């Protein structure tokens, strides 16, 4: 079960606590290998979202994005 993490638009200290609690709940019963895989997969998703956001932002400002790959 993956509970939905809800963060306020103002991003408060309570949100940081929610994120920490969420991460703990998601990983508390994982082995070291499972936790590494979980973290790496989440990191890949974040990097993908950041790259997509960068392209969208560049389109908004009419800039060319050069991929670091």
C-alpha positions as CSV (number, residue, x, y, z in Angstrom):
1,X,0.0,0.0,0.0
2,X,1.3,3.4,-1.0
3,X,-0.4,6.2,0.9
4,X,-0.6,9.5,-0.9
5,X,1.7,12.1,0.5
6,X,0.0,15.5,0.7
7,X,2.1,18.6,1.0
8,X,0.8,22.1,1.6
9,X,1.3,24.8,-1.1
10,X,3.3,26.8,1.4
11,X,5.7,23.9,2.2
12,X,6.0,24.2,6.0
13,X,8.1,22.5,8.6
14,X,5.1,20.2,9.2
15,X,5.5,19.1,5.5
16,X,9.1,18.2,6.2
17,X,8.0,16.0,9.1
18,X,5.3,14.4,6.9
19,X,7.9,13.6,4.2
20,X,10.3,12.1,6.8
21,X,7.5,10.0,8.3
22,X,6.4,8.9,4.9
23,X,9.9,7.8,3.9
24,X,10.3,6.0,7.2
25,X,7.0,4.1,6.7
26,X,7.9,3.2,3.1
27,X,11.3,1.8,4.0
28,X,11.1,0.5,7.6
29,X,10.8,-3.2,6.7
30,X,13.2,-3.1,3.7
31,X,16.5,-4.8,3.5
32,X,19.5,-2.7,2.7
33,X,19.4,-3.9,-0.9
34,X,15.7,-3.2,-1.2
35,X,16.2,0.3,0.3
36,X,19.0,1.1,-2.2
37,X,16.9,0.0,-5.1
38,X,13.9,2.0,-3.8
39,X,16.0,5.1,-3.4
40,X,17.7,4.7,-6.7
41,X,14.4,4.3,-8.5
42,X,13.0,7.4,-6.8
43,X,16.1,9.4,-7.7
44,X,15.8,8.3,-11.3
45,X,12.2,9.5,-11.4
46,X,13.2,12.9,-9.8
47,X,16.0,13.4,-12.4
48,X,13.5,12.6,-15.2
49,X,11.0,15.1,-13.8
50,X,13.6,17.7,-13.4
51,X,14.8,17.2,-17.0
52,X,11.2,17.5,-18.3
53,X,10.6,20.6,-16.2
54,X,13.8,22.1,-17.6
55,X,12.6,21.5,-21.2
56,X,9.2,23.0,-20.4
57,X,10.8,26.0,-18.8
58,X,13.1,26.5,-21.8
59,X,10.1,26.4,-24.1
60,X,8.4,29.0,-22.1
61,X,11.4,31.3,-22.4
62,X,12.4,30.3,-25.9
63,X,15.8,28.9,-24.9
64,X,17.6,25.8,-26.2
65,X,18.3,23.1,-23.7
66,X,21.5,21.1,-24.3
67,X,21.3,17.6,-22.7
68,X,24.3,16.6,-20.5
69,X,24.1,13.1,-21.9
